[in-house]
Amino acid sequence: MLVTKLIAGAGIALFVIAGSAGCAANDKAAPTSLTIDDTAGVLNAEKLNDVIGELEFREPTDVAIYTRTGEYSDNINRETLDYAREVHPEWISDDPDDYGDYWSDGLFIITLSVEDDGHGQIGTYFGEDRKVSESRMETMHAAGTDNFRLASWTDGVIDVAESGAELIGAPPISAGGWAAIGIGGVGGAGAVTGITLAVRRSRREAFARALDKGSEHLTQVAMDLQETEIAATTFPSGSRYAAELEKKFNEFLDLYKASDAERDQLRGLDKKQRSQTVNVTRAKTFQANAQKLDAIDDAISAASALYRRSPAWQRAWAAQTKPFLDDLSALPEIVEDAENELAAPAVALTSYGEQARATVERLGADLATEAISVDDALDRLREMRAELTSKLEAFSEAQIAAFAKDESEADEMREEMRKSRRGSARAGGSILDLTYGYSYFWHVADYHAGYRAGTQSVESSRAAASSSSSGISSGYGGGTSFSGSGGSSRF
């Protein structure tokens, strides 16, 4: 009888099968699963399956190999944890006593992070019942160094896996046990079939998610289409924002027609076509376009209510102020992150938030009494949001100067914070976001996330630099209580 265990990942999943005859040779022997998520596209999966299938562990061990394309500053401990949480939650212990803070028992993860210049990082991670000392981790990593430096990625991973099996221990599996699956023969072909099926299934699932979410947005847009068209064609002449929204509506119609046709085409694809990368990309693009349409639809409806002073105008104005008020409410988070020497400007920033909130209230009151026009109210709101963005930009430079030790670290932080400003279409009806673009204003939540990403990136670089010649970097970065065994080093 054959025992089969499949772990399906986002990249490549392998069947690893052991015959009962082989297991009977040793009481501790048991089937061992192997998962290969080669997102960097650098491994020979069939060779790994053949070689690692012959390794002997002290107790049944689930081996997981994850490759990624990375950068020097990456904390691959954290990258591995984030990947596991998103793609392989089964890698994280579900024992209630562990609170999700440890790797699953019986697990051995090898992470390979490949950088553009041929260098990179290697990480090994263990369930608490498989953990090893730091010196043994160093030995495992060193085993693969020579091949990694030659860009022989598959052989390097095999070296690390063999060293891990040697140091963790291994049950003997008889030749007859592995012969049952035909190493290098029919069993190898079966493993390759398993790889193909798992990859195709993963792509089909991604296709379905994107198509479903995009269809939800597009259905909502279709339901409101007639109302949106009436709103867009009855804006008052001479209005600055109305003129911009009319232009957006022309783009909206073209994009709607194209998206509606694309949805029909995507729905008509068969199972094989849905598993092709090009069509998964099409589905994700469709989803993004449908989300954008929904945002344009909301903004046009809000503008119409404001200009016509319909019964919904107050709700429409609330949709305009909400992004800014949300930003003001989030300012205290920045104070929590501020270094001691920046306490005064941080408090001043919070104080500005209180004053700005009062100004928004007065602006709404003026709009209610028609003491100010819709365009002038939007202009004033734009000025306040731009002012907050300028204050955040200045404060970010102060925070960077306080944290970074040199210009290289400062640039690293700026890059992470810049990434945080990349916006995407949001439903809700913000005329300013639609008119000026979703990254024109810096949202405080994005700033907060960018600063934390910047400090973590620099801390990871410092740790990597300190362990570049020897030693293991074992931290998972800030913002997590995860304490799973394992660590990484550079090669």
HELIX and SHEET records of a PDB file:
HELIX    1   1 SER A   20  CYS A   23  1                                   4    
HELIX    2   2 ALA A   45  ILE A   52  1                                   8    
HELIX    3   3 ILE A   76  VAL A   87  1                                  12    
HELIX    4   4 PRO A   89  TRP A   91  5                                   3    
HELIX    5   5 PRO A   96  ASP A   98  5                                   3    
HELIX    6   6 GLU A  134  ARG A  149  1                                  16    
HELIX    7   7 TRP A  153  ILE A  168  1                                  16    
HELIX    8   8 ALA A  175  ALA A  179  1                                   5    
HELIX    9   9 VAL A  186  MET A  223  1                                  38    
HELIX   10  10 LEU A  225  ALA A  232  1                                   8    
HELIX   11  11 ARG A  240  ARG A  267  1                                  28    
HELIX   12  12 LYS A  271  ARG A  274  1                                   4    
HELIX   13  13 THR A  277  ARG A  308  1                                  32    
HELIX   14  14 TRP A  313  ASP A  337  1                                  25    
HELIX   15  15 ASN A  340  LEU A  342  5                                   3    
HELIX   16  16 ALA A  343  ALA A  368  1                                  26    
HELIX   17  17 VAL A  374  PHE A  403  1                                  30    
HELIX   18  18 GLU A  407  SER A  420  1                                  14    
HELIX   19  19 ILE A  431  TYR A  436  1                                   6    
HELIX   20  20 VAL A  444  SER A  466  1                                  23    
SHEET    1   A 2 LEU A   2  LEU A   6  0                                        
SHEET    2   A 2 PHE A  15  GLY A  19 -1                                        
SHEET    1   B 6 ILE A  12  ALA A  13  0                                        
SHEET    2   B 6 LEU A  34  ASP A  38 -1                                        
SHEET    3   B 6 ASP A  62  THR A  69  1                                        
SHEET    4   B 6 LEU A 107  VAL A 114  1                                        
SHEET    5   B 6 GLY A 120  PHE A 126 -1                                        
SHEET    6   B 6 SER A 485  ARG A 490 -1                                        
END                                                                             
